[in-house]
Amino acid sequence: MSSAPPDPRLVDPSPSLRARLVRLAFVGTVQAVRRLGAGGLPEPDAPDEELVSYGLRMRAATESLAAHAPDPRHTRILPISRAPVPGRVVVADAARTAAVRPVGRSIGELPSDGGEDPFARVDRIVLHLHGGIYCLGSSATHRGLGARLSEQARAAVLLPDYRLAPEHPFPAALDDALAVYRWLLEDRAVPPERIAVTGDSAGGGLAASLLVRARELGLPQPACYVGLSPWTDLAGSGPSLVELADRDPWLPAALAVRAAKAYAGQMPLDDPAVSPLYADLTGLPPVLVHVGADEILLDDAVRFVDACRAHGVDASVGRFPGLWHIFPIFPGIPEGHHALREIGGFIRRHSVDGRALPVGAAA
């Protein structure tokens, strides 16, 4: 008699030794940044002014750490040229091809500042929306993840610096993401089958919302979507938000709820435009979601995949026992490398490279 697979939250976690060591070091680093860089973690019921001040200090501390981190090796990091939203393009050397044709319009057809066209020798583009509870993060903090994603997907990874809450509540971030996607389709003339849309944490939810908004506007869908621990339910109705709060080393559940309110502004937290878990997901491209089994957003990831399937979308989820929120962002752990290899293969399978396009398709 067969039995149902065990709930991943009940499985004895067995991450690698390196992952366990990285986790210990990471917890210490986060505690130090919160204590020294941001003046200590406020109480969940602290006044809004105190939480905003803490969030801005954490943002500054995070950006300072990112500024002192070395750039990834064997990677080119270039500013986005003439895009509607500032940011960076990350291209690993392994992602560059010998193809003569650019992904979209050539540098000669699209005037720039005279620098290198980051899309000139790549087969596909990944539009990645960074995480940070809609209040933190940037193309600087995520350039390392962008480099590893570029290498595995054989793609240029576009990291836009969308506007952050609380200064810019909804719909600022979604408007910025949509503007960049339209810029790729219309200004750069990139075929949608050569674009993958990805995101981590809040960026994973934002990427899903972008696809829903694009469908509503009649824009073509990209080749595929990948979410790394996507935050899809800002209303916080998933049981893991409470059940795994003591096991998640990164994301304090109570502060995530306050950050959700800062991002949503006047919108209800369960509004489909804010929380894509509640949206009509019909017509989305193939979906792959990765999530750690020790994180509070476990149910956000699993329920989002279930909702995609209920709307007829080809969707799958990978759950990693004993691992934490967006663990692939940490270099050097075997599980993260495995996850990014799977993500890269998924993107390559579902997107079209330059050699498969008919002549004139990118003109």
C-alpha positions, 0 to 999 in steps of 0.5 A: 500500500503506497503512502503519500510523500512526507511533508517536507517540513517534517523531513529531517533536514540533511543539508551538506556540511558546507551548507551548514557551515555557510548557514552558521556564518550567515546567521552571524553576519545578519545579526551583526549587520542588524546590530551594528549597521542598523542599530538593532532589530526593532520589535514587530509592533514598533511604530511605523517611523521606527520600522522605516528608519530601521529599513533605511539603515538596513538598506544602506548597510546592505549596499555598503557591504555590496559595494565592498564585495569583489565583482564576480570573476570571468564576468562583465558588468555593464550599465543598462544603456538607455533603459527606462529604469537604471540597473546593470547587465551581467554577462558571464564569459561562458554566456558569450557566443561567437554569434554575429547577430545581437539578441535584438537591435544592434548597437548601430541601430540603437544609439548608446553612450558609446560603450559595449552593447551587453546583448551583442553576443548572447543567445537569450536574456534573463530579466531578473527582479531582485529580492529584498522585501520590496524595501532593500536590494539592488543590481549591486547586491545581486550581481553575484547571483546574476553572474551565476545565473548568466553562466548556467542559463547562457544568457545576459542577466538584466538587473533593473533597480526598480523603485523601493518602498516605503518611498515608492509604494505599489504600483511603482515597482510593477510599473518599473518592471513592466517598463523594462520588459516593454523596452526589451520587446519594443525598443530592443526588439528582443523576441519574447521566446528569447526572454526568461523572467526570473526573481527571488523573494519579493522579486519572484512575486514581482516577476509573477505579477509582471507576467499577469500584467503583461497578459492583461495588456496584450503583451506576449509572454516570455519563454518561461518564469523562474521563482527563487523562494518567491513571495507571492502572498503578502497577506501572509495566509500560509501556515509556514509563515508561523510554523517555520518562523524559528527555523528561517535564519533570514526573514523575520515573519513579523517584519515581513508583514510590516514590509508587505503593508509598506509596499502595498500602500492603500491596496489590500494585501490579497489584491491579485496585483499585489499578491500574484497567488490570488491572480488569474494565472491563465496563459503564463509560460512554463514555471519553475519554483525553487524553495528551501524547506526551512523558510517561512515562504515555503507555502507561498512557493508551493501554493503558487505552483498549485495555483498555476497548475489549477489555471492550466500552466505547466509548473513544477516546484523543487523543495530543498530540505534543511535549506533557507530563503533564496539559498542559491544566492550563496556561492559555494554550497553544493545545493545552490550549485545544483539548483542553479544548474537546474534553473539554467537548464530549464531556461535553456530548454524553454528559450530559443537561442539565436541560431534557432531563429529565422533570418530577420527575426531579430531585425 
